[in-house]
Amino acid sequence: MNAPQSTYRLISGVSLLLMAIISPIGFLVALPAGHFGVTVSVALIVVVLDVIVALAMYPIIKSGGRILGTFATLLRCVYALGLLIAAVVLIFSQDALQFTSIWDRSLAIFGIHLILVGVLLCLSPALPTIIGILVSITGIGYLVDAVAVFLGSPNPGVSEFTFVGEVVLFIWLIYSGLTIRKKEKAVLTRL
């Protein structure tokens, strides 16, 4: 992983933006309407994007701690595996409730991942603490929702209010990636 820091930030940010655009189509529109083929297609794209984000974020967050960064990266990949399993189950069962049940449970892993990413952003002297705090709050929202579902309660929808951290994260990643890229190009032209 020797690409410039701007590349990792842009890949992560654009991938998160793409997920933010297509996920509601697959999970909030197509799934309730019974368009399972669309939901599965979106889920598969999101799985690939999640793995890309996991790998591209590591060079960014590792400055907060390599071991914790590795663990956060693995958790996002495990979450992606959970979503993949939910999609495969949907293909064979054609049961939206089964899909949602598996996905809701895997969101606990995603919540822990976001909490760790937030902590890593806070621990790094080179990354913005405020974004780390917002990302951690987002992770807590996902975790609260997932634990409630796991305990048999209806989904309280806390993540519907705390998702802002993810939006701020992808905006910052894209902005900082473009800003760093300009600086990298300026340095190269001086050489």
N, C-alpha and C positions, 0 to 999 in steps of 0.2 A: 504494500500500500504506500507507494511513493509519489502519488499524484499531488499537485498543489492543494493547499487547504481550501482554496476557492472552489475547486472541482468537487470535493467532498460536500461542501456546504450547498452548492448548487444542485448536486444530485439528490441529496437528502431533501432539500426544500422543495424542489420541483416534484419529487416523488410523493411527498406529503400533500402537496397541493392537488396532484392528480387524484390521490385517495379521497381528499376532501370533496372533490367534485363528483367522483363516480360512486362512492359508497352510499350516499343517500338514494341514488337511483336504484341501486340493487337491493338495499336493505330496508329502506323506508317507503319505496314506491312499488317496486316489482314484487318483493316478497309478500306483502299483504294482499296484493292483487292476484297472487297465485302464478305469477310469471317466473317459475323456478329456474328456467333456462337462463334468463337474464341475471337472476340472483347468483346462480352458480358461476356464470361468466365473470361477473363483477368480483365475486369472492376469489376466484382464481387469479385475476389481475391484481387484486389487493394483496393476496398472499405473496406474489412475486415482488410487488412494490415494498411490502413489509420487510422482506429479506434484503432487498436493495438498501432500504433505509437503515436497517440494522447494521449492515456492513459499512455503509458510507458514514454513518454517525460515529463509529468507533474511533477513527482518527481525530474526530472533533472532541469527543467527551473523554478520551483517555488522559487528557491533561488533568482531569479531576481525580484520576486513579486508575491504573491499568487493570487491576483485578476486578474492581467494581465495574469498570467499563466493559470488560469481557463478559461479566455476569449479566449486565444490562443487555448487551448484544445478544447473548444466548436466549435470554427471556423473550426478546422480541421474536426471535426465530421459533421458539416454542409456541408463542401465541399464534404465529403464522401457521404452524402445524395444526393447532386447534381449529383455526378457521378452515384450513384445508379439509380436515376430518368432517367438520360440519357441512361443508359443500358436498363432499362425497356422500355423506348420509342423505342429504337433500336429493341428490341425483337418484338414489335407489329407493328412498322412502316416500318422496314427494310429500313430506310432512314438514310444514313450516315450524311447527312447535318443537320438533326434534332439532332442527337446525338452530333455532333460537336458543334452546336449552344448552346445546353444546357451545355455541358462540358466547352466550352469557357467562358461562363458567370460564371459558378461556380469557374473557375480558379481565378476570382477576389477575391473571399473569401479565396482561397488557398494563393494567394499573400499576402493578409492582415495577414493571419495566419503566414506566413514565416517572414514578417516584424516584427511582435510581438515576435516571437521566437528569432529573431536576437537581438531585443531590450533587451529581457530578458537575453540572453547570455551576452550582454554588461553590463547590470546592475548588474549581479551576480559577487560578488568578487571571487567566486570559479570556474568560467567558463571562457573559452578563448574569449576575446573581438574580436580578429581578425575573429574568426569563426562567431561570432554574426554579424559582419559587412558584411561578405560574404553572410550569410543567408539572411540578410536584402536586400542586392542588388539583390539576386535571387528573393525575394518576390516582389521587385519593378518591375523587369522584367515581372513577371507573371501579375502583376496589370496593367502595361502599355499595354500589349497585350490584356488583357480582356477588358479594357476601350476602346481601339481602336475598337475592335470587337463590343462592345455594342453601340458605336457611329456610326456604319455602315461602318467603314473603314476595309480594309483587315488586317489580323493579321500581325503586323510588325515583329514578330519573335524575339523580344528582349530577351525573355526567352531562346532562343536557344543559347545565348551567356552568359547569367547570371546564368545558371543552375549549374555552378561550385560550388556555395555555398552549394547546396544539396549534391553533391559528397563529398566535404570536410567534411560536417557534418556527413555523415554516416561512413566515414573513421575514423574520430575522435571518434565517439561514439563506434565503434568496438574496436579501439586501446585503448582508455581510459578504456573501459569496461574490456578488457583483463588485462590491467595493474593494475587496481584497484582490480580485482579478485585475482591476484597474491598476492597483499598486504593483502587482506582480508584472504586468505589462510595462509599466513605467520603469521598473528596475531593469527589465530585459532590454529595453530600448537604450538605456544609459550604457549598457555593457557593449 
